[in-house]
Amino acid sequence: MLNIDLNHHLETQTAAVAAADQIRAAVVRELDSGIENIFFASAGGVALLTYPAARLLQTRSSFPTFMERSTELIAGGNANLGPKSLVVFCSVSGTTQEAVAALRYAKGKGARVMTFTGTAGTPMAVEADINFCNPVADDTSSECYLTQTLLLALAVLEHRGEWAEASDIAAELRHLPAGLVAAKQAFEPRAAELAAKLAAATKPILISSGGNAWYEAWYFGMCILEEMQWIWTRPIHALDFFHGTLELVEPGVDMLLLKGEDAGRELAERVARFVPSVGGTLHVVDAADFDLPGLSPATRALIAPAVLATVLERLAEHIAALRDHPLTVRRYYKRLEY
């Protein structure tokens, strides 16, 4: 396999799910102490990794849940943010200036702060009221934060008695790390094949999905193709696809369609039926194609973004190799003042 240490990935994701009991205990303490709402307020692409969990709470719980972006929260404020709020941040470096500023803003409002970081001893780790640190990098952070924020959301649902199966789903996630590594191995030949097509694409790559898979499409387009590969792209939600983007589809347009396993899947299927019918080239990556022993259909639906993230990591490595453009190369990001 290209540029990967599978044991490292297995160990990192195993550590992520091993924190389940500590995450649950922290959530229970916060709720029992009087927390009345929760904010997900990370900066940049990592914010997108928290949104599936936030949307799960918004759709399954009556607990007030807010999805904010760090700088926008500071600029615009939110009347619901205060001493009875729990604000959640994820940060690989633990030093992202927008996130640090938002953490301090939230603390200034009297809120409690919980962080998930990849680096100990950093402002995001040290200044939080509660910190969970797992040494992740760009190639392992997506699955880690998707999983750990999901565990947070499941703990809220369980403690509030709003989803009887929440604790069972959390327990099943111990099988996830091995399943993710197996998915990488299974996808490797397809990653090489798909990379050859996408790396040579001459028009913007359209990335579409529905449901919780949408956030992974958004992340992959913005953070991998744009930031790490300088490829023009257009992440678009499957529902919005039929309100504008469909007019861009013609022969020569390559489109990558991500399929999840939740209720949004039918939106993706609608796109899959349309694109070939008008001559567009459709490439599909489907979370349902991967065997995940020990995970029930309900758990698979929730964890599909992490499955997509783990196989798209393979695709990213192959695209970078074909284009002779390492994923670590930047022109401006964290290299200039802006």
Secondary structure as UniProt FT lines:
FT   HELIX           6..18
FT   HELIX           20..32
FT   TURN            33..34
FT   STRAND          37..40
FT   HELIX           44..49
FT   HELIX           51..60
FT   STRAND          65..67
FT   HELIX           70..76
FT   TURN            79..80
FT   TURN            83..84
FT   STRAND          85..91
FT   HELIX           97..108
FT   TURN            109..110
FT   STRAND          112..117
FT   TURN            120..121
FT   HELIX           123..126
FT   STRAND          130..133
FT   TURN            138..140
FT   HELIX           141..159
FT   TURN            160..161
FT   TURN            164..165
FT   HELIX           166..172
FT   HELIX           173..175
FT   HELIX           176..198
FT   TURN            199..200
FT   STRAND          205..209
FT   TURN            211..212
FT   HELIX           213..219
FT   HELIX           220..228
FT   STRAND          233..237
FT   HELIX           238..241
FT   TURN            242..244
FT   HELIX           245..248
FT   TURN            251..252
FT   STRAND          254..259
FT   TURN            263..264
FT   HELIX           265..277
FT   TURN            278..279
FT   STRAND          281..286
FT   HELIX           287..289
FT   TURN            293..294
FT   HELIX           297..323
FT   TURN            327..328
FT   TURN            333..335
//
